[in-house]
């Protein structure tokens, strides 16, 4: 934390104000300690313990307290990766790279366990697709290149979108920050959706992108297809300061189930993976007993994944009181079929899957239909909303709903392109003081395990709670 507090000293109160300055300085120092962990070394200077090689077969070794990466003929891009993942952090290191070899450092990156198919839009707006093979490292890469290129310090999306998300082309000072044939000091700060880079204390890239909020650190040796020579890149003084404990306390989430079966273990792994929350499952055996007594209510967000029908007038009123308090709502999948006889509920979540032909606001809504095991192409409609910021179009294997009623006040975030699904599949709205996000997706483990779906659920919960 860098703070500067300026005071105008009055002669007669000089001593008092000097004491006040000292007190503020103490508070700021205490705050700094509380919002960041201690510096830890990622490399012990002797071994590569805690690291593993992926994607290629370039060579890595330890020499005189440095990590040396050497290009190998025929090898694709290779990455020496941490076994541990990191979320919010400050990373510092020094690097010296042969000017004829391109390199980079992966941050918050992923290693594909199975083949992965990405659909995204390039900066020109044109749709693109990319297949990532198993063991391929992909994600944010901070560029290390020759001084001549002027690209060092930019942020590239390795093996996924395949273009610079933030570059230094418009900054003549940043373009010259990297120096050939000498050690260059890098600093990378990741906090929430913000990623910033410095080289030799010169600010370089400043990116806001939230496709990945956690992942490995990886040291790249780039593949060489022409003019091969065993060029080398060296790293030293790699240290990390984690910032994960800096934010507010964990959110308390209640996951409401009942009235529809589902695959429990893979479903709750979605919530186990969300570090910002603690959650409780509330199985409704009497349809809606969670809202019978709210005098000791202690949850920030309600996640509905139920399809129960009965809710008494008392429970309705208690539920509405929670919305007036600003308790967030995330409504998922078959909750769209719930509480068919309570008209207000469809206004709360912005939709209704009608189990029979139903007249709604003077318009006949046909009975809904569904189809399992379809591949749905999902498009991002609003890439500026906090939930979908940084996301790209994707494909999900899921169940489609058709002929649903939708409130005209919904702010649509995602749409689907499949004949067995309505076009609208995710939206947000306000009800009282409550943030409400409804997600049509999420039928079974094939959807639960989709990385984009998990990200969507996590950010929906954070947004509903006012954390985004």
C-alpha positions as CSV (number, residue, x, y, z in Angstrom):
1,X,0.0,0.0,0.0
2,X,1.3,3.4,-1.0
3,X,-0.3,6.3,0.9
4,X,0.6,9.9,1.1
5,X,-1.2,12.1,3.6
6,X,-0.6,15.9,3.4
7,X,-1.2,18.2,6.3
8,X,-1.1,22.0,6.6
9,X,0.8,22.6,9.8
10,X,-0.4,25.5,11.9
11,X,2.3,26.8,14.2
12,X,0.2,26.7,17.3
13,X,-0.9,23.1,16.7
14,X,2.3,21.7,15.2
15,X,3.0,19.2,18.0
16,X,-0.6,17.9,18.0
17,X,-0.5,17.4,14.2
18,X,2.9,15.7,14.2
19,X,1.5,13.2,16.7
20,X,-1.5,12.7,14.5
21,X,0.8,12.0,11.5
22,X,2.7,9.4,13.5
23,X,-0.6,7.7,14.5
24,X,-1.8,7.6,10.9
25,X,1.6,6.2,9.8
26,X,1.3,3.4,12.4
27,X,-2.2,2.6,11.2
28,X,-1.1,2.5,7.5
29,X,1.8,0.1,8.4
30,X,-0.5,-2.2,10.3
31,X,-3.0,-2.1,7.4
32,X,-0.3,-3.1,5.0
33,X,0.7,-6.1,7.0
34,X,-2.9,-7.2,7.3
35,X,-3.7,-6.9,3.6
36,X,-0.7,-8.9,2.2
37,X,1.3,-12.0,3.2
38,X,5.0,-12.2,3.6
39,X,7.3,-12.5,0.6
40,X,8.1,-16.2,-0.2
41,X,10.6,-17.6,-2.6
42,X,9.2,-19.7,-5.5
43,X,12.6,-21.1,-6.2
44,X,14.9,-22.4,-3.5
45,X,18.1,-21.7,-5.6
46,X,19.2,-25.3,-5.6
47,X,16.5,-27.6,-7.0
48,X,13.3,-27.5,-9.1
49,X,11.2,-28.9,-6.2
50,X,7.6,-27.7,-6.5
51,X,7.8,-27.3,-10.3
52,X,7.0,-29.5,-13.2
53,X,7.4,-29.4,-17.0
54,X,4.5,-29.3,-19.4
55,X,3.5,-28.9,-23.1
56,X,7.0,-29.5,-24.6
57,X,10.4,-30.9,-23.8
58,X,12.8,-28.0,-23.6
59,X,15.3,-28.5,-20.8
60,X,15.4,-26.8,-17.4
61,X,18.2,-26.9,-14.9
62,X,19.6,-25.0,-11.9
63,X,22.9,-23.3,-12.3
64,X,24.5,-20.8,-9.8
65,X,21.2,-20.0,-8.1
66,X,19.3,-19.4,-11.4
67,X,16.8,-21.5,-13.4
68,X,18.2,-22.0,-16.9
69,X,15.8,-22.9,-19.7
70,X,17.3,-24.2,-22.9
71,X,15.6,-24.6,-26.3
72,X,15.5,-28.1,-27.8
73,X,15.2,-28.7,-31.5
74,X,11.6,-29.8,-32.5
75,X,10.1,-28.9,-29.1
76,X,6.9,-26.8,-29.0
77,X,6.5,-24.1,-26.4
78,X,7.5,-25.6,-23.0
79,X,6.7,-24.4,-19.5
80,X,8.2,-25.0,-16.1
81,X,5.1,-24.7,-13.9
82,X,4.5,-24.3,-10.2
83,X,2.6,-27.2,-8.7
84,X,0.6,-24.6,-6.7
85,X,-2.0,-22.2,-8.0
86,X,-2.1,-18.5,-7.1
87,X,-4.9,-16.0,-7.2
88,X,-4.3,-12.4,-6.0
89,X,-0.5,-11.7,-5.6
90,X,2.5,-9.6,-6.4
91,X,5.2,-11.6,-8.3
92,X,8.7,-10.3,-8.8
93,X,11.6,-11.9,-10.6
94,X,14.7,-11.1,-12.7
95,X,15.2,-12.5,-16.2
96,X,17.9,-12.5,-18.8
97,X,17.0,-13.9,-22.2
98,X,19.0,-14.4,-25.4
99,X,17.7,-11.8,-27.8
100,X,17.0,-14.5,-30.4
101,X,14.7,-16.5,-28.1
102,X,11.2,-15.4,-27.2
103,X,10.0,-16.2,-23.7
104,X,7.3,-15.2,-21.1
105,X,6.0,-15.9,-17.7
106,X,2.5,-17.5,-17.3
107,X,0.3,-16.1,-14.5
108,X,-3.0,-17.5,-13.3
109,X,-2.7,-20.0,-16.1
110,X,-4.2,-23.5,-16.6
111,X,-2.9,-26.9,-17.8
112,X,-5.5,-28.7,-19.9
113,X,-6.3,-32.2,-18.5
114,X,-8.3,-33.1,-21.6
115,X,-8.8,-31.6,-25.0
116,X,-10.6,-28.3,-24.6
117,X,-12.4,-26.3,-27.3
118,X,-12.6,-22.5,-27.0
119,X,-14.9,-20.2,-29.0
120,X,-14.0,-16.5,-28.7
121,X,-14.1,-13.2,-30.6
122,X,-10.9,-11.6,-31.9
123,X,-10.4,-7.8,-31.4
124,X,-12.0,-7.3,-34.8
125,X,-15.2,-8.9,-33.6
126,X,-14.9,-12.0,-35.8
127,X,-15.6,-15.3,-34.1
128,X,-12.7,-17.8,-33.8
129,X,-12.3,-21.2,-32.3
130,X,-9.3,-23.0,-30.9
131,X,-8.6,-26.6,-29.7
132,X,-6.2,-26.9,-26.7
133,X,-4.7,-30.4,-26.5
134,X,-4.0,-32.3,-23.2
135,X,-1.1,-31.0,-21.1
136,X,-1.1,-27.7,-23.0
137,X,-0.5,-24.6,-20.8
138,X,-2.8,-21.8,-21.6
139,X,-3.8,-18.4,-20.2
140,X,-2.2,-15.0,-19.3
141,X,1.4,-14.6,-20.3
142,X,3.6,-11.6,-19.5
143,X,5.9,-11.2,-22.6
144,X,9.7,-11.5,-22.5
145,X,11.2,-10.6,-25.9
146,X,14.1,-8.8,-27.4
147,X,14.5,-5.0,-27.0
148,X,14.0,-4.6,-30.7
149,X,10.5,-6.0,-30.7
150,X,9.3,-3.6,-28.0
151,X,6.7,-6.0,-26.8
152,X,8.1,-7.0,-23.4
153,X,5.7,-6.4,-20.5
154,X,2.6,-6.9,-22.6
155,X,0.0,-9.5,-21.6
156,X,-0.7,-12.2,-24.2
157,X,-3.4,-15.0,-24.0
158,X,-1.2,-18.0,-24.7
159,X,-2.8,-20.9,-26.6
160,X,-6.3,-19.6,-26.0
161,X,-7.4,-16.3,-27.6
162,X,-3.9,-16.0,-29.1
163,X,-3.5,-12.3,-29.1
164,X,-2.3,-9.5,-26.9
165,X,-4.9,-8.4,-24.3
166,X,-2.7,-5.5,-23.3
167,X,0.4,-4.3,-25.1
168,X,2.9,-1.5,-24.8
169,X,2.8,-0.4,-28.5
170,X,1.5,3.1,-27.7
171,X,3.9,3.8,-24.8
172,X,7.4,4.7,-26.1
173,X,8.9,4.5,-22.6
174,X,7.5,1.1,-21.8
175,X,8.6,-0.2,-25.2
176,X,12.2,0.6,-24.2
177,X,12.0,-0.7,-20.7
178,X,13.5,-4.2,-21.5
179,X,17.2,-4.3,-22.1
180,X,19.0,-7.1,-24.0
181,X,21.9,-9.0,-22.5
182,X,21.3,-7.9,-18.9
183,X,19.1,-8.9,-16.0
184,X,15.7,-7.2,-16.2
185,X,13.5,-6.9,-13.1
186,X,9.8,-7.7,-13.6
187,X,6.9,-6.9,-11.2
188,X,3.4,-8.3,-11.8
189,X,0.4,-7.4,-9.6
190,X,-2.8,-9.4,-9.9
191,X,-5.8,-8.3,-7.8
192,X,-9.3,-9.3,-8.8
193,X,-9.7,-8.5,-12.5
194,X,-6.8,-6.2,-12.5
195,X,-3.4,-7.3,-13.9
196,X,-0.5,-4.8,-14.0
197,X,3.1,-5.2,-15.1
198,X,6.4,-3.3,-14.7
199,X,9.9,-3.8,-16.1
200,X,12.8,-2.2,-14.4
201,X,10.3,0.0,-12.5
202,X,8.7,1.2,-15.7
203,X,4.9,0.7,-15.8
204,X,4.0,-1.4,-18.8
205,X,0.6,-3.1,-19.1
206,X,-2.6,-2.3,-17.2
207,X,-5.3,-4.9,-18.0
208,X,-8.8,-5.6,-16.6
209,X,-9.8,-9.2,-17.6
210,X,-11.5,-11.8,-15.5
211,X,-11.4,-15.0,-17.6
212,X,-9.1,-16.6,-15.0
213,X,-8.8,-15.5,-11.3
214,X,-6.4,-18.3,-10.2
215,X,-3.8,-20.5,-11.7
216,X,-0.2,-21.6,-12.0
217,X,3.0,-19.7,-12.6
218,X,4.9,-20.9,-15.7
219,X,8.3,-20.1,-17.1
220,X,8.4,-20.4,-20.9
221,X,11.0,-21.6,-23.3
222,X,9.6,-20.8,-26.8
223,X,9.7,-23.4,-29.6
224,X,12.0,-22.6,-32.5
225,X,11.0,-23.7,-36.0
226,X,13.7,-22.0,-38.0
227,X,17.4,-21.2,-37.4
228,X,17.5,-23.5,-34.4
229,X,20.2,-23.0,-31.8
230,X,20.0,-24.0,-28.1
231,X,19.3,-20.5,-26.9
232,X,18.8,-19.9,-23.2
233,X,16.7,-17.9,-20.9
234,X,17.5,-17.5,-17.2
235,X,15.4,-16.5,-14.1
236,X,16.5,-15.7,-10.6
237,X,15.1,-14.1,-7.4
238,X,11.5,-15.3,-8.1
239,X,9.4,-14.3,-5.1
240,X,5.7,-14.1,-4.4
241,X,3.6,-12.1,-2.0
242,X,0.0,-13.4,-1.9
243,X,-2.8,-11.0,-1.4
244,X,-5.7,-13.5,-1.0
245,X,-6.3,-12.5,2.6
246,X,-6.7,-8.9,1.8
247,X,-10.4,-8.8,1.0
248,X,-13.5,-8.9,3.2
249,X,-14.6,-12.1,5.0
250,X,-16.1,-15.1,3.3
251,X,-19.7,-14.9,2.1
252,X,-22.3,-17.1,3.6
253,X,-24.3,-18.9,1.0
254,X,-27.3,-21.2,1.4
255,X,-27.8,-23.6,-1.6
256,X,-31.5,-24.6,-1.7
257,X,-32.3,-28.0,-3.2
258,X,-35.3,-30.3,-3.3
259,X,-38.0,-31.3,-5.7
260,X,-35.6,-32.5,-8.5
261,X,-32.8,-35.0,-8.5
262,X,-29.3,-34.1,-9.5
263,X,-25.7,-35.4,-9.3
264,X,-24.8,-34.3,-5.8
265,X,-21.0,-34.8,-5.6
266,X,-20.0,-33.0,-8.9
267,X,-22.6,-30.3,-8.3
268,X,-21.2,-29.3,-4.9
269,X,-17.6,-29.4,-6.2
270,X,-18.6,-26.2,-8.0
271,X,-19.1,-24.5,-4.7
272,X,-16.2,-26.2,-3.1
273,X,-14.0,-24.5,-5.7
274,X,-15.2,-21.0,-4.7
275,X,-12.8,-19.7,-2.1
276,X,-14.7,-16.6,-1.3
277,X,-17.7,-18.5,0.2
278,X,-18.8,-20.9,2.9
279,X,-22.0,-22.7,2.0
280,X,-24.8,-24.8,3.5
281,X,-27.1,-27.1,1.7
282,X,-30.8,-26.6,2.6
283,X,-32.8,-29.6,1.4
284,X,-36.5,-28.5,1.3
285,X,-38.6,-31.5,2.5
286,X,-41.7,-29.3,3.0
287,X,-41.1,-27.3,-0.2
288,X,-40.0,-24.0,1.4
289,X,-39.4,-24.4,5.2
290,X,-36.2,-22.3,4.9
291,X,-38.4,-19.2,5.0
292,X,-40.7,-20.3,7.9
293,X,-38.6,-18.3,10.4
294,X,-36.0,-15.8,9.3
295,X,-35.3,-14.2,12.7
296,X,-31.8,-15.6,12.8
297,X,-31.1,-15.3,9.1
298,X,-27.3,-15.2,8.5
299,X,-26.8,-15.8,4.8
300,X,-25.6,-13.2,2.2
301,X,-26.8,-15.1,-0.9
302,X,-29.5,-17.7,-1.7
303,X,-28.6,-20.1,-4.5
304,X,-31.8,-21.8,-5.7
305,X,-31.4,-25.2,-7.3
306,X,-34.7,-26.6,-6.3
307,X,-38.1,-27.3,-8.0
308,X,-40.5,-27.4,-5.1
309,X,-43.9,-25.8,-5.5
310,X,-45.6,-24.9,-2.2
311,X,-44.9,-21.7,-0.3
312,X,-47.3,-20.4,2.3
313,X,-48.3,-16.7,2.5
314,X,-46.1,-16.4,5.6
315,X,-43.1,-17.9,3.9
316,X,-43.7,-15.6,0.9
317,X,-43.7,-12.6,3.1
318,X,-40.5,-13.7,4.9
319,X,-38.8,-14.3,1.6
320,X,-39.7,-10.9,0.3
321,X,-38.4,-9.3,3.5
322,X,-35.0,-10.9,2.8
323,X,-35.0,-9.3,-0.7
324,X,-35.8,-5.9,1.0
325,X,-32.7,-6.4,3.1
326,X,-30.6,-6.9,0.0
327,X,-29.9,-10.7,0.2
328,X,-28.6,-11.8,-3.2
329,X,-30.3,-14.4,-5.4
330,X,-28.7,-16.8,-7.9
331,X,-31.5,-18.8,-9.5
332,X,-30.2,-21.9,-11.4
333,X,-31.7,-24.2,-14.0
334,X,-34.8,-26.1,-12.8
335,X,-35.7,-23.4,-10.3
336,X,-37.4,-21.9,-13.4
337,X,-40.1,-24.5,-12.9
338,X,-40.7,-23.8,-9.2
339,X,-43.6,-22.2,-7.3
340,X,-45.9,-22.3,-10.3
341,X,-48.8,-21.0,-8.3
342,X,-47.0,-17.9,-6.9
343,X,-47.0,-15.3,-9.6
344,X,-44.5,-13.0,-7.8
345,X,-41.7,-15.6,-8.0
346,X,-41.5,-15.4,-11.7
347,X,-41.2,-11.6,-11.4
348,X,-38.3,-12.1,-8.9
349,X,-36.2,-14.4,-11.0
350,X,-37.5,-13.0,-14.4
351,X,-38.7,-16.2,-15.9
352,X,-41.1,-19.1,-15.7
353,X,-40.9,-22.6,-17.3
354,X,-44.6,-23.4,-17.6
355,X,-45.6,-27.0,-17.0
356,X,-48.8,-26.4,-18.9
357,X,-50.2,-23.8,-21.2
358,X,-50.5,-20.7,-19.0
359,X,-51.9,-17.2,-19.4
360,X,-49.4,-14.7,-18.2
361,X,-50.2,-11.0,-18.4
362,X,-52.8,-11.6,-21.0
363,X,-50.5,-13.7,-23.2
364,X,-50.7,-17.4,-23.6
365,X,-47.4,-19.1,-22.6
366,X,-47.0,-22.5,-24.1
367,X,-45.9,-25.5,-21.9
368,X,-42.2,-25.7,-21.8
369,X,-40.1,-28.4,-23.4
370,X,-36.6,-29.7,-22.7
371,X,-33.9,-31.7,-24.4
372,X,-30.9,-33.4,-22.7
373,X,-27.4,-33.8,-24.0
374,X,-27.1,-31.0,-26.5
375,X,-24.0,-28.9,-27.3
376,X,-25.0,-25.3,-26.9
377,X,-23.0,-22.5,-28.4
378,X,-23.1,-19.7,-25.8
379,X,-22.5,-16.0,-26.8
380,X,-21.5,-13.2,-24.5
381,X,-24.1,-10.4,-25.0
382,X,-22.7,-7.9,-22.4
383,X,-19.0,-8.2,-22.0
384,X,-18.9,-5.1,-19.7
385,X,-21.0,-6.5,-16.9
386,X,-19.0,-7.6,-13.8
387,X,-20.3,-11.2,-14.2
388,X,-19.2,-11.7,-17.8
389,X,-16.3,-9.2,-18.0
390,X,-13.4,-10.9,-19.7
391,X,-15.4,-14.0,-20.7
392,X,-15.4,-15.3,-24.3
393,X,-18.0,-17.3,-26.2
394,X,-18.0,-21.0,-25.3
395,X,-19.7,-24.4,-25.9
396,X,-21.4,-26.3,-23.1
397,X,-22.9,-29.8,-23.1
398,X,-26.1,-29.4,-21.2
399,X,-29.9,-29.5,-21.2
400,X,-31.9,-26.9,-23.2
401,X,-35.3,-25.3,-22.1
402,X,-37.7,-24.1,-24.8
403,X,-40.8,-21.8,-24.7
404,X,-40.1,-20.2,-21.3
405,X,-41.7,-16.9,-20.3
406,X,-39.2,-14.1,-19.8
407,X,-39.7,-10.7,-18.1
408,X,-39.0,-7.8,-20.4
409,X,-36.9,-6.1,-17.7
410,X,-34.2,-8.8,-17.8
411,X,-30.7,-7.5,-18.6
412,X,-29.4,-10.4,-20.8
413,X,-25.8,-11.5,-20.4
414,X,-25.7,-14.8,-22.3
415,X,-27.6,-16.3,-25.3
416,X,-27.6,-19.7,-26.8
417,X,-27.8,-20.8,-30.4
418,X,-29.6,-24.2,-30.5
419,X,-33.1,-25.1,-31.8
420,X,-33.9,-27.0,-28.5
421,X,-33.1,-24.0,-26.3
422,X,-34.6,-20.5,-25.9
423,X,-32.1,-17.9,-26.9
424,X,-31.8,-16.2,-23.5
425,X,-29.9,-18.4,-21.0
426,X,-28.5,-15.9,-18.4
427,X,-29.6,-12.5,-17.2
428,X,-29.6,-10.1,-14.2
429,X,-32.2,-7.9,-12.7
430,X,-33.1,-6.0,-9.5
431,X,-35.9,-6.9,-7.1
432,X,-36.2,-4.6,-4.1
433,X,-32.7,-4.2,-2.8
434,X,-31.6,-7.6,-4.1
435,X,-29.3,-8.4,-7.0
436,X,-30.8,-11.3,-8.9
437,X,-29.0,-13.5,-11.5
438,X,-30.7,-16.3,-13.2
439,X,-28.8,-19.0,-15.1
440,X,-30.7,-21.5,-17.2
441,X,-27.6,-23.7,-17.6
442,X,-26.5,-26.5,-15.3
443,X,-28.3,-29.8,-15.6
444,X,-25.6,-32.4,-14.8
445,X,-21.9,-33.1,-14.3
446,X,-21.1,-32.4,-17.9
447,X,-22.2,-28.8,-17.3
448,X,-20.9,-28.6,-13.7
449,X,-17.4,-29.5,-14.9
450,X,-17.4,-26.9,-17.7
451,X,-14.8,-24.2,-16.7
452,X,-16.9,-21.4,-18.1
453,X,-20.0,-22.6,-16.1
454,X,-18.0,-22.7,-12.9
455,X,-16.7,-19.2,-13.5
456,X,-20.2,-18.0,-14.3
457,X,-21.6,-19.4,-11.0
458,X,-18.8,-18.0,-8.9
459,X,-19.1,-14.5,-10.3
460,X,-22.9,-14.6,-10.2
461,X,-22.6,-15.2,-6.4
462,X,-20.1,-12.5,-5.9
463,X,-22.1,-10.0,-7.9
464,X,-25.4,-10.9,-6.1
465,X,-23.6,-10.2,-2.8
466,X,-22.3,-6.9,-4.1
467,X,-18.7,-8.0,-4.2
468,X,-18.2,-7.2,-7.9
